[in-house]
Each structure stands twice: as C-alpha cells, then as structure tokens.
Amino acid sequence: MAKKRKKSGKREQAKKQRRRIILFIAEIIILLLAVVVLYAVLAGTGSGKVELKEKDIIINETVQEAEETTMKGYRNIALFGVDSTTGALTKNTRSDTIMIASINQDTGECKLVSVYRDTYLNLSNDSYNKCNTAYAKGGPEQAINMLNMNLDMNITDFVTVGFTGLTDAIDAVGGVYIDVDDSEISHLNNYQLCIAENLKRTYTPVQSTGYQLLDGLQATGYCRIRYTAGDDFKRAERQREVLMAVADQAKKASIPKLTETATAVFDEVYTSLDLSEIVDMLSDVGAYYISETEGFPQEAYRKTGTIGSKGSCVIPTSLEDNVKWLHKFLFNADNYDPSSTVKECSDKIYQDTNGYLK
C-alpha cells in the first residue's frame, strides 16, 4: 500500500540538511518540554538516542516526487509527549501529545501542527484506531510511519519527551507569559497541585486572571487543562501557545544557559539526534521562529463520534481534503493531489465511521 523510501545516494546533501535541522532541534528539545502532559515523574527509562533505520520508515511514493517540488526546502520533525507513569519513552505508552514541526530551511520559519491524539487513522499497519495508539504499539518508528502514511509527510527524525525536567526547563528560561481566563484558573491550580505532589515540591497558586508570568509548575498545569469549552482541541491549542511562549523566552537566554538546559534534559528525551550535534549548533538557534500553529484534522473537515470499543474519536470527514489543507498550510501548496495511499485511507475511514458521525 505504501512504498518504502529508496536510498538517494546524495550523502553530502543529506548531511547538509541534517546540520540545518539540528539547529532547530536544539531549540525544540527545550521548547517541547512545555508541551508534555504527564501524570507522574518519569525515571528516565529508555531515554537517549536511537538510530532509526531508513529502510523501515514509510514514505508514500507521491511524497518522494513532492520533495522536489512543493516540499522542496522544508524539513519535518515529529514531536511526541508520552503519557506514562513508568518512565517508558520507547513504546507501550500512548503519545498524549503529537506535533509536527515543519521548517523552511531557507527562511527559518517554522509552523507547528498538533495532530489530535484521538484522531481515527491508519496505524501504518492497515488497522485503524486512535492515532496515539501507534506509539504504544510500535514506538516512534510506527508513530512516524502513521504520520507519513496518513498525511503524506516525509518525517525521518523525532523527539520524545517525558515529564522529568519540565518545570525546571520552563523556570530556566524565566517562565512564560500567558493570558489566563476565568474558566481556566481553577483547573490550572488543580493540575499544578497534582504535579507538585508528584515532584514533592511546593507550588504557588495563580490568584488572578489576565496576562501574566507563569512559572514551570503553573505553565505545565495550564498545558493540561481540557475541561473547558473546546475540550481536547483547546488543550492542544494551549500546548502550542505555551510552546511559542517558551520560544520567545528561550531566544532571550544566553547560549551557555541554553547549552546547560539542553544537556540537563537530554537524559529525559528519546530522539534520533545526538546531544553533541545539538550543543555544537546552539549558537545559531535564534535564526528560527514559529510563525503559525494549527490543529489536524482541520476544524472544517472533522467531527467527533463514539466508534464502538474504540471510544470517542476525532473523525476526519475526508482525510483527503484534510491532507490537501495541511499541505497548503505547511508548504503553500495549491491544488495538492494526495497520494493513492491517502485516498485509500480516506475511503476506509469514511466506511468505518460514517454511521458514527454527529
């Protein structure tokens, strides 16, 4: 159904592209800490670097052609935050947060897309379920393949982050500025109370609404809020909001401070990248900026429904139309024609879910 990527033989070009992406990952490793939503302190099990085998990464055939046209000059990375209380970053835990960071390597512009965790998709093995199941079943490799297959992406690098070091990383950049409203304040404080108990730390309740500086515990609590208008869609938006806020603060930090933070948190991440590469490139991290963020499936092309034992799912009413929208948003690709793989997945999703749409 999908063909595996062939080796290009252009090693020098690949090396150059990798160096460019490392510049951005140096910042992302720090920023992504603000996105992770977990329930307990991770012990660091399974952290560090992993080598992904190129032959095992699925990239749809049409995408290989798009890399020379509409996707040329862009690099895409998968960002995962895992929901685990055991320290497992490799698999056997669902990815509570799924994002794609798409970087224009010529301009430094980055766009972020949250893939809603309950989205009903092909798990890359022709079984269909909530997309966060892919990480639990096969770790980052299967999760990347799930994204590539359903979204016509060409992701080969990833960063997975656990809960350890989250509050310290946000505090290290001086906290973040967030506008807290009336519906959020009680949930924010309840969540940070739970986090503080897990970390065995004291916390400072947020006393008032409005635009204000939040510390690490407070910002993490804000990221976890889902019981307001907008439910999980709004929570994913909050995660992107905090990510951008941390980006603003990180750009004000000194290179030694960023290096210190990256080194400190590396043991709490699971990634396809080397720490030495990241640290070497930190001096150029300011060249990158986050311009826009969105959620997938796009609001106009999604509904929700309870699909049997799979529970409440986010349903792409047309995966094909969602992929057209995604490539327009990320790559300014007008009239993008999704691959036959995406079209087959789209038809299957419609067949499976048509009776559950509301």
Order of alpha helices (4+ residues) and beta strands (2+ residues): alpha-beta-alpha-beta-beta-beta-beta-beta-alpha-beta-alpha-beta-alpha-beta-alpha-alpha-alpha-beta-alpha-beta-beta-beta-alpha-alpha
